[in-house]
Amino acid sequence: MKILITGASGLLGRALMSEFEGDTSFDVLGLAFSRPKGTLRKVDIRDEDGVRKIMQEFQPDAVIHAAAQRRPDIVERDEEAARTINCSATEIIATISAEIGAFLIFISTTYVFDGTNPTYKPSDRTNPVNIYGRQKLEGEKISQTHNPNYAVLRVPILYGQIETIEESAVTTLLNTLVNQDNVDLVDDCCIRCPTHVDDIAVVCRQMCERRTTDPESVSGVFHWCGADFMTKYTMIVTIANAFNLPHGHLRANPVQPAGETPRPKDCSMDRSKLVSLGIGQTTPFTEGIQKVMKPFISKNYS
Ligand SMILES: NC(=O)c1ccc[n+]([C@@H]2O[C@H](COP(=O)([O-])OP(=O)(O)OC[C@H]3O[C@@H](n4cnc5c(N)ncnc54)[C@H](OP(=O)(O)O)[C@@H]3O)[C@@H](O)[C@H]2O)c1
């Protein structure tokens, strides 16, 4: 089975590449833009001709569309620039994947919900509270409209093997933890289910495999997330405890912070639709975060 991965140089994309490359029944091509390392092909996914050339040459059976502008504050600051990636490029990829008869998995977000009525099932009413959430919801609709062989996989806050500590909204908490100069208030209000990218990569592989035997079962909208319901405060304390780092300078903030960009309070998702198909993998947060952060902590803080 030939698999094309967009955003292959990103946090999730790198995990997708190693999951599919690790299985000889797949032939994988990864696309990147500013970081086209190793075997990755450089293309701007906003360039329709460039994308069509690569996809027609490679003829993938499945396309996992993970490329995005996924930082809500950046999207809020330049909505139109983000739209070209999150919506226009998605239309290009959905249209061409349909032309060549490829199954499309569009990676979406839990931010399509407003966070007031968890736990969310895939069929629940969407109501994004920020521009990023609205653009990803539009991307879902574009995928469905332009490629009948589509699946949407909504995922929450991700962590995994990082190139920099700031790459994931989970690992970047280390900066707050090690800066002991100030008493910091850390959000203990918004519920998140931090999810290891390796788990999402396994889910995508299993969905592609299921596609060959029972295509209907993996068509439509799906949710996957970690099983730990946490706030940023409980994540930071878990990291502190895992590495014996002091956290006395941190205080739990029970009030939702009023940031530059509105964020939903609790978008916890129900993952039973994939579980019922026998699809899924769950890395416990304490185990996953320890593995991911150990190299950074050993190098810089021990
Ligand atoms: N990270 C999270 O916490 C999170 C949470 C929920 C949902 N998601 C969703 O999960 C997916 C993957 O996110 P991620 O965290 O892996 O993102 P990421 O680390 O920011 O990576 C983004 C990827 O998109 C590529 N890209 C951006 N603009 C491009 C363009 N014009 N042409 C070609 N490629 C382009 C980047 O390529 P280069 O770096 O090579 O330029 C990079 O590979 C996204 O759809 C995101 O919305 C992420």
The ligand as an SDF file (V2000), in Angstrom:
LIG
                    3D

 48 52  0  0  0  0  0  0  0  0999 V2000
    0.3550   19.7020   17.8130 N   0  0  0  0  0  0  0  0  0  0  0  0
   -0.8150   19.6350   18.4400 C   0  0  0  0  0  0  0  0  0  0  0  0
   -0.8780   19.7540   19.6950 O   0  0  0  0  0  0  0  0  0  0  0  0
   -2.0730   19.3690   17.6420 C   0  0  0  0  0  0  0  0  0  0  0  0
   -3.2980   19.3110   18.3330 C   0  0  0  0  0  0  0  0  0  0  0  0
   -4.4610   19.0330   17.6190 C   0  0  0  0  0  0  0  0  0  0  0  0
   -4.4090   18.8330   16.2470 C   0  0  0  0  0  0  0  0  0  0  0  0
   -3.2110   18.9220   15.5890 N   0  0  0  0  0  0  0  0  0  0  0  0
   -3.2100   18.7020   14.1410 C   0  0  0  0  0  0  0  0  0  0  0  0
   -2.2790   17.6840   13.8730 O   0  0  0  0  0  0  0  0  0  0  0  0
   -1.6600   17.9120   12.5970 C   0  0  0  0  0  0  0  0  0  0  0  0
   -0.1570   17.8340   12.7410 C   0  0  0  0  0  0  0  0  0  0  0  0
    0.2700   18.8550   13.6220 O   0  0  0  0  0  0  0  0  0  0  0  0
    1.7820   18.9930   14.0750 P   0  0  0  0  0  0  0  0  0  0  0  0
    1.7830   19.3290   15.5060 O   0  0  0  0  0  0  0  0  0  0  0  0
    2.5710   17.8430   13.5780 O   0  0  0  0  0  0  0  0  0  0  0  0
    2.2040   20.3090   13.2510 O   0  0  0  0  0  0  0  0  0  0  0  0
    3.6720   20.9270   13.0720 P   0  0  0  0  0  0  0  0  0  0  0  0
    4.6510   20.2350   13.9290 O   0  0  0  0  0  0  0  0  0  0  0  0
    3.4920   22.4120   13.2410 O   0  0  0  0  0  0  0  0  0  0  0  0
    4.0290   20.6110   11.5760 O   0  0  0  0  0  0  0  0  0  0  0  0
    3.3660   21.2500   10.5370 C   0  0  0  0  0  0  0  0  0  0  0  0
    3.7600   20.5910    9.2530 C   0  0  0  0  0  0  0  0  0  0  0  0
    3.0710   21.2450    8.1740 O   0  0  0  0  0  0  0  0  0  0  0  0
    4.0420   21.4960    7.1530 C   0  0  0  0  0  0  0  0  0  0  0  0
    3.6450   22.6670    6.3720 N   0  0  0  0  0  0  0  0  0  0  0  0
    3.2670   23.8630    6.8370 C   0  0  0  0  0  0  0  0  0  0  0  0
    3.0370   24.7040    5.8010 N   0  0  0  0  0  0  0  0  0  0  0  0
    3.2760   24.0050    4.6710 C   0  0  0  0  0  0  0  0  0  0  0  0
    3.2240   24.3200    3.2980 C   0  0  0  0  0  0  0  0  0  0  0  0
    2.8590   25.5280    2.8510 N   0  0  0  0  0  0  0  0  0  0  0  0
    3.5550   23.3610    2.4000 N   0  0  0  0  0  0  0  0  0  0  0  0
    3.9320   22.1260    2.8180 C   0  0  0  0  0  0  0  0  0  0  0  0
    3.9790   21.7580    4.1100 N   0  0  0  0  0  0  0  0  0  0  0  0
    3.6770   22.6990    5.0290 C   0  0  0  0  0  0  0  0  0  0  0  0
    5.3360   21.7240    7.8990 C   0  0  0  0  0  0  0  0  0  0  0  0
    6.4380   21.5550    7.0090 O   0  0  0  0  0  0  0  0  0  0  0  0
    7.8750   22.2570    7.2930 P   0  0  0  0  0  0  0  0  0  0  0  0
    8.0690   22.2700    8.7760 O   0  0  0  0  0  0  0  0  0  0  0  0
    8.8510   21.3730    6.5440 O   0  0  0  0  0  0  0  0  0  0  0  0
    7.8000   23.6390    6.7350 O   0  0  0  0  0  0  0  0  0  0  0  0
    5.2570   20.6640    8.9700 C   0  0  0  0  0  0  0  0  0  0  0  0
    5.6880   19.4240    8.4710 O   0  0  0  0  0  0  0  0  0  0  0  0
   -2.1930   19.2520   12.1190 C   0  0  0  0  0  0  0  0  0  0  0  0
   -3.2250   19.0260   11.1970 O   0  0  0  0  0  0  0  0  0  0  0  0
   -2.7490   19.9060   13.3620 C   0  0  0  0  0  0  0  0  0  0  0  0
   -3.8270   20.7820   13.0550 O   0  0  0  0  0  0  0  0  0  0  0  0
   -2.0380   19.1740   16.2630 C   0  0  0  0  0  0  0  0  0  0  0  0
  1  2  1  0
  2  3  2  0
  2  4  1  0
  4  5  1  0
  4 48  2  0
  5  6  2  0
  6  7  1  0
  7  8  2  0
  8  9  1  0
  8 48  1  0
  9 10  1  0
  9 46  1  0
 10 11  1  0
 11 12  1  0
 11 44  1  0
 12 13  1  0
 13 14  1  0
 14 15  2  0
 14 16  1  0
 14 17  1  0
 17 18  1  0
 18 19  2  0
 18 20  1  0
 18 21  1  0
 21 22  1  0
 22 23  1  0
 23 24  1  0
 23 42  1  0
 24 25  1  0
 25 26  1  0
 25 36  1  0
 26 27  1  0
 26 35  1  0
 27 28  2  0
 28 29  1  0
 29 30  1  0
 29 35  2  0
 30 31  1  0
 30 32  2  0
 32 33  1  0
 33 34  2  0
 34 35  1  0
 36 37  1  0
 36 42  1  0
 37 38  1  0
 38 39  2  0
 38 40  1  0
 38 41  1  0
 42 43  1  0
 44 45  1  0
 44 46  1  0
 46 47  1  0
M  CHG  2   8   1  16  -1
M  END
$$$$
